[in-house]
Amino acid sequence: MNIAYFKETDSLYFELSPEDAAHAWEAQEGIVINLSQDGRVIGIEIEHASQKADLSLLRVGNFPGEVHAVEGASH
């Protein structure tokens, strides 16, 4: 799983599974859910993220795996 912020487009992407989306559904304006061929949610994109979320801090609690902070890389 990856979380990436793209400054040039002010978008935040939560990649739940590293595969290409077969379908995309705009749940509401600026919130896009990417789905696999079999209907699984594989990604969530938030457009204009700085206007919709506080990007000053990311907290991760009780995550069962390792957490890595990566500077300057999208994923």
N, C-alpha and C positions, 0 to 999 in steps of 0.2 A: 504494500500500500504506500502511496506517495501523496504528498500534499505539495503543490507548487503554486507560487504566485508569479504572475507575468506582469511586470511593471509597465511594459510598453502598451499593453491592452487593459491594464487594471482588472485582470481576471484571476480568480482563484480556482484551482482545479484539484479535486480529490479523486485520485486514481485508486479504485478499489481492486481492479484486476488489470494487468498489463496486456490488454488485447484491443483490437480495433472495434469501435462501436458499429453495430449493424443498424441501430435505430437511435434517434435522439428525440426527446420529448421536452418541450418547454413547459415546465410545471407552472411557472408564472413568469412574467417579464424579467428576463435576465437570469433565470435559473434553469439550466439545461441538464436533464438527466440522460446519460448515455447508457444504452442497453445492449447486451449481447444478442446474438442471433436467437438464443433460447429464452430471452426476456429477463436475464439477470441484470441488476444495476452494476455497471462496471466503472462509472465515473459520474461526478457531479461538477458542473462548472457554474461559477457565480461571476457574472459580468458586472462591471463597475463595483468591484468588491470593496474598495475603500469607502464607498458610500453606504454599503450595506452591513459592514462588519468592522469591528475594532481590530485592525491588523497590527497593533503595537505589541501584542503578546500572544503566543501560542502556548497553551497548556496541554499537556498530555498526562492523563492520570490512569493508573492501573492498566496500562497497555501490556499485554502478555509477552510481547517481543522486544527486540532492541529498538532504541530510538536514536537516530543519527541526525544531526544538524548539518546541512550542506550549504555553504555559502556560494551564491552566484550560479548554482546549477538548478535547472528546472526539474529534472528527475532522470 
